[in-house]
């Protein structure tokens, strides 16, 4: 079959009405992504979760039908994330709005009906949740016939609440082992680390890489053999490309017995307010994913700065990202303005130092993570969790690159090529938080003004 525009190679586009979408030779979430990557397609995925079954099913169907190579998402509500299932039940009964799908509250038959005829080998679905205690969620998704989720003992603990880290590690160990236990009965279960997305913004890349890799090693220790490692787009594309290259090299060395891939998240901080700025940022995320060797991209929409996006807005974002990725792959290398290999500014050296210091603490990576945070060997800037030392700080340079202002007790002093930036004051911190929003809204205004000027002169408008 011929794939729609922007959808990638044949066999990986949306199915025609009434037909079954083509699946990969292997089975499971990771196998589908691997098959798409081999065919030269970037898999794109929305953030999407509705409280009621019918809208959730409609959202999945729309994602499946997009002109792109897609996987589905069921994002859970906050009550389920925090384990307050009684509150989720009361909200459902009262018809109150929930900010996601309460998978542990809906009867399993309801969730199976949501998925029936939608989720299959050619359209795997991942459950996203944000929980430091994932066992009930894993039980519910497995009961519904799903086998892909995400998170981690650090990344879904420190930024999300006050659960003690040692408790999150123990509960994630049980969650991993439960997920891994279904391997012999169904498709290979898949788990994605959220470690590359800590705090969303202003966390320097070396720490994102280190936590992503350490959580992946934790998953492997507790039985998972299909894993993805995340990285969130930051404010400078060249720094992000260097970080993704380092993440790929380190994962390739430490996860030799695991099927793994990289997943990029479109920018998770303050988003552009203009539709044009938001679209430019998403397109840059897609280009970053291609150049950085990622196999999957989590998209954002033009509505992110204002409200929860509609299904139609999610589909447009999926298709825009897929089109940008396809164009980036098709661009001859010589036509690019950037050198093929990003410069080495010390990101990889810092990440390796962090990973090595943690693994030296204990043969059990879970215990090592707890000890590392207690000693300050891992320390997330601007994170207020009681188990985080809170002695590190980061800053955004004039060029948009993230720098360490203070490394606390982390074993990376002197490894970065370009030194340290001053600790920002409150005004500097606020400016850094809005840097991407202001930059991309400015680019959009400039592009619109240039297009208007060209049109007034009767010239072709560049696209």
C-alpha positions in Angstrom: 0.0 0.0 0.0 1.1 3.6 -0.4 1.5 5.6 2.8 -0.3 9.0 3.1 1.9 12.1 2.9 3.9 12.4 6.0 3.1 8.9 7.2 6.4 7.3 6.3 7.1 4.1 4.4 4.4 1.8 3.0 2.9 -0.5 5.5 3.1 2.0 8.3 0.4 4.4 7.5 -3.2 4.4 8.9 -5.5 1.6 7.7 -8.2 2.2 5.2 -11.7 2.2 6.6 -12.7 -1.4 7.6 -9.2 -2.8 7.0 -6.7 -4.1 9.5 -3.6 -2.0 10.0 -0.4 -3.8 9.0 1.7 -5.0 12.0 5.4 -5.8 12.4 6.9 -9.2 12.2 7.4 -9.2 16.0 4.8 -8.4 18.6 4.6 -5.8 21.3 5.1 -2.1 21.6 8.9 -2.2 21.3 8.7 -4.5 18.3 6.4 -2.2 16.5 8.6 0.8 17.1 11.7 -1.2 16.0 10.0 -2.2 12.8 8.9 1.4 12.0 12.5 2.6 12.6 13.9 -0.1 10.3 11.5 1.2 7.6 12.7 4.7 8.1 9.6 6.1 9.9 9.5 8.1 13.2 6.7 6.9 15.4 4.6 9.8 16.8 2.4 9.6 19.9 0.0 12.0 21.6 -0.6 12.8 25.2 -4.3 11.9 25.6 -6.6 10.7 28.3 -10.4 11.0 28.7 -12.4 9.9 31.8 -15.2 8.2 29.9 -14.9 5.1 27.7 -16.6 6.5 24.5 -14.4 9.6 24.2 -11.3 7.5 25.1 -12.1 5.1 22.3 -12.8 7.9 19.9 -9.4 9.4 20.7 -7.6 6.2 20.1 -9.4 5.6 16.8 -8.5 9.1 15.6 -4.8 8.6 16.6 -4.8 5.3 14.7 -6.3 7.0 11.7 -3.9 9.9 11.5 -1.7 10.3 8.4 1.4 9.3 10.4 3.0 6.2 12.0 1.3 6.3 15.4 0.9 4.5 18.7 -1.9 5.1 21.1 -1.9 6.7 24.6 -4.2 6.2 27.5 -3.2 8.9 30.1 -4.6 8.3 33.6 -6.2 10.7 36.0 -4.6 12.3 39.0 -6.7 10.3 41.5 -5.5 7.0 40.0 -1.9 8.4 39.9 -2.0 9.0 43.6 -3.8 5.8 44.5 -7.0 7.5 45.6 -9.3 5.1 43.8 -12.3 5.9 46.0 -12.1 9.5 44.9 -11.9 8.4 41.3 -15.0 6.2 41.8 -16.9 9.1 43.4 -15.9 11.4 40.6 -17.1 8.9 38.0 -20.4 8.3 39.8 -21.0 12.1 40.1 -20.1 12.8 36.5 -17.4 15.1 37.7 -14.5 15.9 35.3 -11.4 13.8 35.6 -8.1 14.8 33.9 -7.6 11.3 32.5 -8.8 7.7 32.2 -9.4 6.0 35.6 -8.2 2.5 34.4 -8.2 1.0 37.9 -11.8 2.2 38.5 -13.6 1.4 35.3 -14.6 -2.3 35.2 -12.0 -4.3 33.1 -14.8 -5.2 30.6 -15.2 -1.4 29.9 -11.5 -0.9 29.2 -11.4 -4.0 27.0 -14.4 -2.6 25.0 -12.5 0.7 24.6 -9.6 -1.3 23.1 -11.5 -3.9 21.1 -10.9 -3.5 17.3 -8.5 -0.6 18.0 -5.4 -1.8 19.8 -3.5 -4.6 18.0 0.0 -5.5 16.7 -0.2 -2.7 14.2 -1.4 -0.1 16.8 0.0 -0.7 20.2 -1.3 1.4 23.1 0.8 2.7 26.1 -0.6 3.6 29.5 0.9 6.8 31.0 0.3 7.7 34.6 2.8 9.6 36.7 2.6 7.3 39.8 5.3 6.6 42.4 3.3 3.4 43.3 2.3 1.8 40.0 1.3 -1.8 41.1 -2.5 -1.3 40.9 -2.1 0.5 37.6 0.0 -2.3 36.1 -2.5 -4.9 37.4 -5.3 -3.0 35.7 -3.6 -2.5 32.3 -2.5 -6.1 32.2 -6.1 -7.3 33.0 -7.3 -5.1 30.1 -4.8 -6.8 27.7 -2.2 -4.1 27.5 1.5 -4.5 28.2 3.2 -1.1 27.7 3.6 1.7 30.2 6.2 4.2 31.5 7.7 6.0 34.5 10.4 5.1 36.9 11.3 5.0 40.6 13.1 8.4 40.5 11.3 10.2 37.7 7.8 9.4 39.0 8.8 10.2 42.6 10.9 13.3 43.0 9.1 15.7 40.8 5.6 14.4 41.5 5.1 14.4 45.3 6.6 13.5 48.6 6.6 9.7 48.6 9.9 8.6 50.1 12.4 7.5 47.4 13.1 4.1 49.1 9.3 3.4 49.1 9.0 4.4 45.4 12.0 2.1 44.5 10.3 -0.8 46.4 7.0 -0.3 44.7 8.5 0.2 41.3 10.4 -3.1 41.8 7.1 -4.9 42.3 5.5 -3.1 39.4 8.4 -4.0 37.1 8.3 -7.7 38.1 4.5 -7.8 37.7 4.8 -6.3 34.2 7.7 -8.6 33.2 5.8 -11.7 34.5 3.4 -11.8 31.5 6.2 -12.3 28.9 5.6 -16.0 28.5 1.9 -15.5 27.9 1.6 -12.5 25.5 3.6 -9.9 23.6 6.9 -8.7 25.1 6.0 -6.1 27.8 7.5 -2.7 27.3 8.5 0.0 29.9 9.7 3.5 29.1 11.8 5.5 31.6 10.6 9.0 32.2 14.1 9.8 33.6 15.1 12.0 30.6 12.2 14.4 31.4 13.0 15.4 35.0 11.4 18.8 35.9 10.5 19.3 32.3 13.0 22.1 31.8 16.2 23.6 33.3 17.7 20.2 34.2 21.0 19.9 32.4 21.3 17.1 29.9 23.9 15.0 31.7 21.6 14.4 34.6 18.7 13.6 32.3 20.8 11.0 30.5 22.1 9.5 33.8 18.7 9.1 35.4 17.2 7.7 32.1 20.0 5.1 31.9 19.9 4.2 35.6 16.2 3.7 35.5 16.6 1.5 32.4 19.1 -0.6 34.3 16.6 -0.8 37.1 14.0 -2.1 34.7 16.3 -4.7 33.3 17.3 -5.9 36.7 13.7 -6.6 37.5 12.9 -8.5 34.4 12.1 -6.1 31.5 13.7 -6.8 28.2 12.0 -4.1 26.0 12.8 -0.6 27.2 12.7 2.9 25.9 14.9 5.8 27.2 13.4 9.3 27.2 14.9 12.7 26.6 13.0 16.0 26.7 13.7 18.7 24.2 15.4 21.7 25.8 16.2 25.2 24.6 19.2 24.6 22.3 19.1 22.1 19.4 22.8 21.4 19.2 23.0 20.7 22.9 20.1 18.3 22.6 21.7 16.6 19.6 24.9 16.1 21.6 22.8 14.7 24.5 20.9 12.2 22.4 24.1 11.0 20.7 25.6 10.4 24.2 22.4 8.7 25.5 22.4 6.3 22.5 26.1 5.4 22.9 25.8 4.8 26.7 22.6 2.7 26.2 24.3 0.7 23.5 27.1 -0.2 25.9 25.0 -0.9 29.0 21.9 -2.5 27.6 23.4 -5.0 25.2 20.9 -7.8 26.1 17.8 -5.5 25.9 15.6 -4.3 23.0 15.7 -0.5 23.5 15.0 2.7 21.6 15.1 6.5 22.3 12.0 8.6 22.7 12.1 12.4 22.5 9.5 14.6 24.2 8.5 17.8 22.6 9.4 20.7 24.9 7.8 20.3 28.3 8.2 23.8 29.8 6.4 27.1 29.2 5.0 26.6 25.7 4.6 29.3 22.9 1.3 31.1 23.1 0.9 31.6 19.4 -0.2 28.7 17.1 2.7 29.6 14.8 5.3 29.5 17.6 3.9 26.2 18.9 4.0 24.6 15.5 7.6 25.7 14.9 8.7 24.2 18.2 7.0 20.9 17.5 8.6 20.7 14.0 12.0 21.4 15.6 11.3 18.5 18.1 10.6 16.2 15.1 13.8 17.3 13.4 15.7 16.7 16.6 14.3 13.2 17.0 15.4 12.3 13.5 18.9 13.9 13.8 19.4 12.4 17.3 18.5 8.8 16.3 15.2 8.6 18.3 12.6 6.2 17.1 9.6 7.8 18.8 8.3 11.4 19.5 5.8 12.5 22.1 4.1 15.5 20.6 2.5 18.7 21.9 -0.2 20.8 20.2 -0.9 24.4 19.4 -3.3 24.6 22.3 -0.7 23.6 25.0 -0.3 27.1 26.4 -4.1 27.6 26.9 -6.0 24.4 27.6 -6.3 20.7 27.2 -6.1 20.0 23.5 -9.0 18.4 21.5 -8.6 15.1 19.7 -8.5 17.0 16.4 -5.7 19.2 17.6 -3.8 16.1 18.7 -4.2 14.6 15.3 -3.0 17.7 13.5 0.1 17.7 15.8 0.8 14.1 15.0 0.6 14.8 11.3 2.6 18.0 11.5 5.4 16.2 13.4 5.4 13.2 11.0 5.6 15.6 8.0 8.5 17.5 9.5 10.3 14.2 10.3 9.8 12.9 6.8 11.2 16.1 5.3 14.2 16.0 7.6 15.0 12.4 6.6 14.7 13.4 2.9 17.0 16.4 3.2 20.4 15.8 1.7 23.2 15.9 4.3 25.1 18.6 2.4 22.1 20.9 2.4 22.1 21.2 6.2 23.6 24.2 7.9 24.7 22.2 10.9 27.7 19.9 11.1 26.8 16.2 11.0 28.3 15.5 14.4 27.6 17.9 17.3 30.6 19.2 19.2 31.6 17.5 22.5 31.0 20.0 25.3 31.4 17.4 28.1 27.8 16.2 28.4 28.7 12.5 27.9 31.7 12.7 30.3 29.4 14.1 33.0 26.7 11.5 32.4 29.2 8.7 32.5 30.7 10.0 35.8 27.2 10.2 37.3 26.2 6.7 36.2 29.5 5.2 37.3 29.4 6.9 40.7 25.9 5.5 41.4 26.6 2.0 40.2 29.7 1.9 42.5 27.5 2.4 45.5 25.7 -0.9 45.5 25.3 -3.9 43.2 21.5 -3.5 43.4 20.7 -0.4 41.3 17.6 0.4 43.4 19.6 0.6 46.6 22.3 2.5 44.7 19.8 5.1 43.6 18.6 5.7 47.2 22.1 6.0 48.4 23.1 8.3 45.6 20.4 10.8 46.4 21.2 10.6 50.1 24.9 11.4 49.3 24.0 14.1 46.8 25.7 12.2 43.9 22.4 12.7 42.1 20.7 16.0 42.8 18.0 17.6 40.7 18.1 21.4 40.4 15.0 23.2 41.7 13.4 20.0 43.0 11.8 20.3 46.4 11.4 16.6 47.3 12.7 15.8 50.8 15.0 13.1 49.5 16.7 15.5 47.0 19.7 17.3 48.4 18.8 20.6 46.7 22.4 21.9 46.4 22.6 22.0 42.6 21.5 24.9 40.4 21.4 25.4 36.6 21.1 28.4 34.4 20.3 29.2 30.8 23.0 30.9 28.8 22.4 33.7 26.3 22.8 31.0 23.6 19.9 28.9 25.0 22.2 26.2 26.3 21.8 24.8 29.8 24.8 25.1 32.2 25.4 24.0 35.7 25.7 26.9 38.2 26.4 24.7 41.1 27.0 20.9 41.1 26.7 20.4 44.8 28.2 17.0 45.7 27.7 15.5 42.2 31.0 14.0 40.9 31.2 16.1 37.8 33.1 19.3 38.8 35.4 20.3 36.0 34.1 17.9 33.4 32.0 20.3 31.4 34.0 22.0 28.6 32.6 25.4 29.1 32.6 25.9 32.9 29.8 27.1 35.1 27.2 29.8 34.8 26.3 32.2 37.6 23.4 31.1 39.9 20.4 33.0 38.6 18.3 35.3 40.7 14.5 35.3 40.7 14.3 37.5 37.6 16.9 35.4 35.8 15.0 32.2 36.7 11.7 33.6 35.4 13.4 34.7 32.2 14.9 31.3 31.7 11.5 29.6 32.2 9.9 31.7 29.5 12.9 31.7 27.1 11.6 29.1 24.7 8.1 30.6 24.7 9.4 34.1 23.9 11.9 32.8 21.3 9.4 30.8 19.3 6.6 33.3 19.5 9.1 35.9 18.2 10.1 33.6 15.3 6.4 33.1 14.4 5.8 36.8 14.4 8.9 37.4 12.2 7.8 34.6 9.8 4.2 36.1 9.6 5.6 39.6 8.9 7.9 38.3 6.2 5.1 36.4 4.6 2.9 39.5 4.6 5.7 41.6 3.1 6.3 39.1 0.4 2.7 38.9 -0.4 2.4 42.6 -0.7 5.2 42.7 -3.2 3.7 39.8 -5.2 6.6 37.5 -4.3 6.2 33.8 -3.5 5.8 33.1 0.2 8.4 30.7 1.7 7.1 27.7 3.6 
